Amino acid sequence: MSNELTYKAKENLRRNEESRKKESKYVKLDPAEKRILRFNAEKMEPVEVEFDGKKSVRYQYIVTDPNDPVQQEKYFTVSKRTSAVIDTYLLEGKTILTIHRIGAGKDTQYIITPA
C-alpha cells in the first residue's frame, strides 16, 4: 500500500495553502521564496513583538502585490536591519521591491532589491 498522494490530492493541498496565504493579513515567505511587493512609505510603523519571552521592536510595513488586481493590503514585518535596507530604497523612490528569503528560524535573512 502506497502513501503517495494522488495528483488531485496534491492540487487540493496546494489550493488550501494558496487560500490561507491569500486570506492572511500578513505576508509570509517560505525559505528560498521570492516575492515582489509594493511598499507604502506612508503606512509603516515600529511594533513591539515577543519572541521566546523577550520583547523587541520590529518594523511593520503595509504592502500590496503589484501583480494582484485586488491590491489587498497586507502587513510585512521585519527586523531593524532589514527595515534599514527597505527604507534606503524607499528614500530613493523605489517602492516596488523584490524580497528573497534565505534561511529559516533565527537564521532568516531577507535580500531586498528593486524590482
N, C-alpha and C positions, 0 to 999 in steps of 0.2 A: 504494500500500500504506500503510495507516494504522498508526500506532504507538499508537493509542488502545487502552487496556486494556478488556476486557470487564467487565461488572458482576461476574461470577463471579471474575475475576482480582483486581479491586479488593477484593472481600469476603475473598478468601484472604489478601491482603496486610494488610488491616485486622485479621483474626483473628490473623495471625502477630504483629503489633505488640502486640495486646492480650495475647497469650500471653507475650511477652517481658516486658511490664510486670508481669504477674501473677507470673511466676517470679522476677523480680529481687528482691534483698534491699533495694534502695534505691528510694525514691520519687523519680522524675524527672518534672519538669513541663516541657512544651514551652512556648515563648514564647506568651503570652496565655492559657495554660491556667489554669483554676481547679479546685481540689480541696478537699474538706472532709476534715480529718484530726483524729483524736483523739490528743492528746499524753499520754504517761505521764510525769508530773513526777518519778517515782522512777527513771526509766530514761533518763538523759541524761548526757552527759559531753563534755568537750573532747577533741578528737582532733587529732593533727598530720598535716597533709596537705602534698603538694608540688605546686606549680603553677609551671610554667616554670622548674624548677630551684630554686625558693625554697620553704623550709618555712614554713608558717603554721599557726595554730591555727584550727580550725573547731569548731562545736558540733553534736554528733550526738544526735538525739532518736530514741526508739523511738515509732513512731506506728502507728495502725491506721485503716482506713477504716470509719467508723461504719455505712456502708450495706452493708458486706460481711459476710455471715453467718459466714464462716470466721474473721474477725478476725485475719488473718495479720499478725504484727508485721513492720515494715519500718523501715529507717533513713532519716531525713531530716536531711541535713547542711547547715548554713547558716553565714553569716558572723557575726562578733561583733555587728554592728548588728542583723541580723535576729533573732539569738538574744535580744538585749535586749528586742525587741518581744514575742517569744513568751513570754519569762519574765514580762513585765509582766502579760500575760493569765493565765498560769498562777498567778501570785500572787493574782490576783483570783478564782481558782477556775474560770476559763473554760478548759476542756481541749479543747473541740471548736472548731477554728478553720478559717476559710476561707483558703486560700493562693492568691494570684493572682500568677503570674509575669509580669513585664513585662521585655522586652528579651532579649538573648542575649549569651553570652560574658561578658566582663568588665563589660558594661553591664547585667547581670541584676539586677533588684530584685524583692523579694517584698513584696506588700501583704498584711498579715495583719489579719484582722478576726474577731470572734467569729461563729460560725455561728448 
